[in-house]
């Protein structure tokens, strides 16, 4: 435990030395593993009584819970995915052709909302679904300032959680846990590199945690019909069928090299459409 205190002191003194921050994360993880104890019977009973409850005693427990919730959010998105798109209304002609179809009508056009809107939606859903778990969901948290004017590294979403005390009631908090979520739109030029360079290279050690989720919002290119949007050109460079597998391979390599736990995700964000429109 003394080693952890010393590493925390060095991290505070040298905030730019990410190697020290990474060593602190690794030492904290080793200490948690060494002091592990069996899940208490009363915790099991509480979970059985309320399926929404989770026992969160480690950073990987927190990762499992948040990942599961985000998977649920992704499964429910088809019912309201248009909220994550911007629609420009077209025009409707009152004249009808012999086939009763509109003539001279201009269709609606659609384009994805910015990444910030997707982050706001995900943070809102996490806040609602994790209520009562001693969890805080925060957006755009400054974790590494670079000047006195507020510039620096900011996480898209930072989850703060308190573990349950081993020997007290529900009201007794345990140690703090953190999880970083990095969110990218399918058009982001750093889509295939940011998991390593941003999430693992900077955000995890700066937030002093070893767990992160790299989430890609996939907007089907065939549903993206607004003209003149350069993001669509960039998005067409990616292959939905292989993107998640490639990110998972990268995450596995990073986990072996750096004692971190990563969960890449690709969430598809559809919108209402007719097959004839494609």
N, C-alpha and C positions, 0 to 999 in steps of 0.2 A: 504493500500500500504506500510505503514511503517513496518508492520509485515513481508511482503515479503522481504523487504530490510534487515531486521534483520536476517531472515532465510538464505538469500543468504550469509550474512557475516559469520554466523555460519557454513554453508556448506563449504565455502572456508577455514575456520579455522580448521574444523574437517572433512576432506574429507572421513575418514573411518567410520564415523557415518551415516550409510545408513538411520537410522530412521529420522535424520534431513533432509536429502535429500528428503525422501518421504513426510515429512511434508511441505517442500517447494513446491513440485509438487502439493499437495492437496490445499495449500493456493493460488497458482497461478491459479489453476482451478476454485476455488471459486470466486476469484476476476474477472476472465474472464466472469463467468456466471452472476455476479452481474452487470457488466458493458456492458452487451450484448446490441446491438442495431440492428434494422431491416436492412436487406440487402438493399443496395442502389439501386435505379432504374437504375443508369448507369452501375452497376455491372451486373444486370440482362440482360440489353441490350447487353453488351459485350459477355456474355455467349451465348445468342441467336444468335449472329452474327457468333460466332466461337465455334462449338460444342466441340472443344478440350480444351476450357478454363474451369476453375473451380474457384469458389469463395472459397478460403481457409482462414477462419478467426479464426479457432480453431484447437486444436490438433485432435479432432475427425473428422473434415472436412478433414484434411490431411490423417488420417487413411482411410477414405472412398475412397479418390482418389487413394491412393497407392494400396489399396486392389483391387479396380476395375481394375487398370492397370495390376496387377499381375494375376488376373483372365484371362484377355485378353492374356497375355503371355502364360499361361497354355493352353488355347484353341488353340493357334497357334503352340505349340510345336510338335504335331504329324507330321507336315510337314518337320521338320528338327531336330527331337529329337536325331538322331544319332550323332550330334555334341557334345552331352553330354555323349557319350560312347567312350571307347577306344577299337579299333578293332585290333586284331592280325591276319594278313592275313594267310590263309591256303595255301594249294597247290592244283593244278588241274592236274589230270592225263589225258594224251592224249589217253589212251586206252578206248575203249567203250565196254560195255557188250552187250548182245543181246537186252536188254531193252533200250539201248542207254544211260544209266546212267553212270557217271564216276565211275571207279573202282580204288581203292587205293588212292582216293582223301582225303585230310585233310581239313575239313571245317574251315572257319573263326571262331574265338572266340571273345567274347565281354564281357566287364566288365565296370561298371560305372566309369566315371571320379571322381576324389576326390571332396570333398565338396567345396574346394576353387575354382574349375573351375565353379561349379554351381553358387557360389556367384558372381564370375566375370561376368558371363553371365547375371544374374538377374540385377546386378548393371548397366551393359551396356544398357540393355533394358529400365530400369527405367530412365536413363539419356536421352536416345533418346526420350522417350514418354512423359517426363515431361519438355521438353525444353520450356522455356518461362513462367514457373510457379514460378519464383524466388525460385527455389529449387536446393539444392546441394545434390548429391548422393555420399557418401563416403564409402570406404571399409576399414575394419581393423583399425578403429579409436580407439586410446588409450584413454579410458575414465576414467581409474583409475590406474595410475602408481603405481607399488609396489617397484621399485628400480630405480636407476639412469641410468640403462642400457637399458631401454625401455620395461621391463617386466611389465605385468599388464593385466587388463581386456580390451579386444578389442571387439567391436561390429563387427558382420559380415558385416552389412550394416547400416549406420546411415544417415537418411534423415534430412536435415536442410532446413527449409522454412521460408520465410518472409511473414507475412500477409499483406494484402492491408490496407493502411491508410483509415480511415473513411471519411476524408474530403479533400482528395487531389487526384491528378491524378494517373495514372498507375505508374508513376515514383517514387511515394512516398512509401517507405517500412514501414510496421508496425512492430509489435513485432515478435521475433523469435519463431519458433516451431520446435520440434524434434520428430522423430519417429525411433524406433529401430527395425530392422529385424534380427531375429536369424534364420539361415538356417541349417538344418540337413539333411544328407542322411538317407535313410531308414534303413541303417545298424548301425547307431550310437548307442552305448550302452546306452546313456542317453536320448534316443528319447522320452520316456514317462515322464521324470522328469525334463528336461532342461527348459521347458517352465516356470515352477515354480521356480526352483533353480537358473537358470542363468538369464533368461529374466526378470522375475518379482523380484526375490530376489536381483539381483545385477545391471543388465544393465539399467533398467528403472530409478531407483533412482540415479545411477551414472551419467546418461545422463540428469537427471533433466527433465524427461517427464513422462507422464502417458499413453502413447499409444505404442503398439508394435504388430508386426506380427511374428508369429511362423510358419515358412514355412518348410515343409518336402518334399524333392524331392524323389518321389516313383519310383524306378526302378523295373519293373516287374521281379520277381525272375525267371520266366520261360524263360525270354529272356537273362538271365545272365549265360552264359555257359562256362566262363573261369574257369579252374580247379585251385584248390589250393588257392582260394581267401577267406580268413576267413570272410570277410565282408558279403559274401553271406549267410554263416551259421547264422550270426547275423540277417540279414534281414529276413530270413525265420521265425524268432520268432514273427514277426509282422503280423497282419491281416489287409489287406487294407480295407476290408469292414467295420471295426469298428474303425480304427485308428482315423479318423477325428472326429467321434462322441465322442470318449473318450477324445480327446484333447479339444473339445468344452465344454464338461462337466467340465473339469478341468479349462478352461478359465472362465467359468461362476462363478465357485466357487471363483476363485482368484479375479474376478471383485467385487464380493459382499464383500469379506474380505478386499480388499485393495484399492478401488477407482482407479482402472486401467481399461483400455479398451484394450482387446486383440482380435486378429483375427487369429486363427489357420487356416492353409491351407495345403492341401496335393495336390501337383502337380505331375501328372503321366508323366514320361519321357520315351516314347516308342522308338523303333528303327525299321527299315524295317526288315521284316521277312516273311517267308512262314509258313502257318499253319502246313505244314508237318514237319517243323523244331522243333515244340514244343513237 
